[in-house]
Amino acid sequence: MSKTRRDIVVLGLAAALLPSAAVADRERDSDRARRAVERGEALALTEIMTRVRSDLGGEVVGVEFERKHDRWVYEFKVIDPAGRLWEVYVDAATATILKREGH
């Protein structure tokens, strides 16, 4: 199975296990992202993943799309090889990694 397909499967399984409120948030995220991409304000998630996957530092286990400081941001939840959870914030328009937070 390709890495992209595995990521999609992992995200799908994670979404299936989330409470319905979290699933509704994901649906809103995807609607906001689609509209931002259509307006040219953001790159599609597939393009972002192509550009930053190797810099994320681990396996992607979640993605959110939100507005922060007047810009669209993809927030990736990433598990590094040591099992530590990171939040990696990526500018949705430029695919620039803005910040990493470890938990």
Contacts in CASP RR format, 6 or more apart in sequence:
PFRMAT RR
TARGET T0000
AUTHOR 0000-0000-0000
METHOD contacts of the structure
MODEL  1
MSKTRRDIVVLGLAAALLPSAAVADRERDSDRARRAVERGEALALTEIMT
RVRSDLGGEVVGVEFERKHDRWVYEFKVIDPAGRLWEVYVDAATATILKR
EGH
1 9 0 8 1.000
3 53 0 8 1.000
4 49 0 8 1.000
7 49 0 8 1.000
7 59 0 8 1.000
7 60 0 8 1.000
10 59 0 8 1.000
10 60 0 8 1.000
10 61 0 8 1.000
11 60 0 8 1.000
11 61 0 8 1.000
11 62 0 8 1.000
11 63 0 8 1.000
14 61 0 8 1.000
14 62 0 8 1.000
15 22 0 8 1.000
15 23 0 8 1.000
15 26 0 8 1.000
18 26 0 8 1.000
25 64 0 8 1.000
29 63 0 8 1.000
29 64 0 8 1.000
29 65 0 8 1.000
29 66 0 8 1.000
30 65 0 8 1.000
32 65 0 8 1.000
32 66 0 8 1.000
32 67 0 8 1.000
33 42 0 8 1.000
33 44 0 8 1.000
33 45 0 8 1.000
33 65 0 8 1.000
33 72 0 8 1.000
33 92 0 8 1.000
36 42 0 8 1.000
36 65 0 8 1.000
36 72 0 8 1.000
36 92 0 8 1.000
37 43 0 8 1.000
37 44 0 8 1.000
40 93 0 8 1.000
41 72 0 8 1.000
41 92 0 8 1.000
41 93 0 8 1.000
42 65 0 8 1.000
42 72 0 8 1.000
42 92 0 8 1.000
42 93 0 8 1.000
43 51 0 8 1.000
43 92 0 8 1.000
43 93 0 8 1.000
43 94 0 8 1.000
43 95 0 8 1.000
45 63 0 8 1.000
45 65 0 8 1.000
45 74 0 8 1.000
47 95 0 8 1.000
48 74 0 8 1.000
48 90 0 8 1.000
48 92 0 8 1.000
48 95 0 8 1.000
49 60 0 8 1.000
51 95 0 8 1.000
52 88 0 8 1.000
52 90 0 8 1.000
52 95 0 8 1.000
52 97 0 8 1.000
53 60 0 8 1.000
55 97 0 8 1.000
56 76 0 8 1.000
56 78 0 8 1.000
56 88 0 8 1.000
57 78 0 8 1.000
57 80 0 8 1.000
57 81 0 8 1.000
57 86 0 8 1.000
57 88 0 8 1.000
58 78 0 8 1.000
58 79 0 8 1.000
58 80 0 8 1.000
58 81 0 8 1.000
59 78 0 8 1.000
59 79 0 8 1.000
60 76 0 8 1.000
60 77 0 8 1.000
60 78 0 8 1.000
61 77 0 8 1.000
61 78 0 8 1.000
61 79 0 8 1.000
62 76 0 8 1.000
62 77 0 8 1.000
63 74 0 8 1.000
63 75 0 8 1.000
63 76 0 8 1.000
63 77 0 8 1.000
64 74 0 8 1.000
64 75 0 8 1.000
65 72 0 8 1.000
65 73 0 8 1.000
65 74 0 8 1.000
65 75 0 8 1.000
65 92 0 8 1.000
66 72 0 8 1.000
66 73 0 8 1.000
66 75 0 8 1.000
67 73 0 8 1.000
68 89 0 8 1.000
71 91 0 8 1.000
71 92 0 8 1.000
71 93 0 8 1.000
72 91 0 8 1.000
72 92 0 8 1.000
72 93 0 8 1.000
73 89 0 8 1.000
73 90 0 8 1.000
73 91 0 8 1.000
73 92 0 8 1.000
73 98 0 8 1.000
74 89 0 8 1.000
74 90 0 8 1.000
74 92 0 8 1.000
75 87 0 8 1.000
75 88 0 8 1.000
75 89 0 8 1.000
75 90 0 8 1.000
76 87 0 8 1.000
76 88 0 8 1.000
76 89 0 8 1.000
76 90 0 8 1.000
77 85 0 8 1.000
77 86 0 8 1.000
77 87 0 8 1.000
78 85 0 8 1.000
78 86 0 8 1.000
78 87 0 8 1.000
78 88 0 8 1.000
79 85 0 8 1.000
79 86 0 8 1.000
80 86 0 8 1.000
84 102 0 8 1.000
84 103 0 8 1.000
85 102 0 8 1.000
85 103 0 8 1.000
86 100 0 8 1.000
86 101 0 8 1.000
86 102 0 8 1.000
86 103 0 8 1.000
87 100 0 8 1.000
87 101 0 8 1.000
87 102 0 8 1.000
87 103 0 8 1.000
88 97 0 8 1.000
88 99 0 8 1.000
88 100 0 8 1.000
89 97 0 8 1.000
89 98 0 8 1.000
89 99 0 8 1.000
89 100 0 8 1.000
89 101 0 8 1.000
90 96 0 8 1.000
90 97 0 8 1.000
90 98 0 8 1.000
91 97 0 8 1.000
91 98 0 8 1.000
END
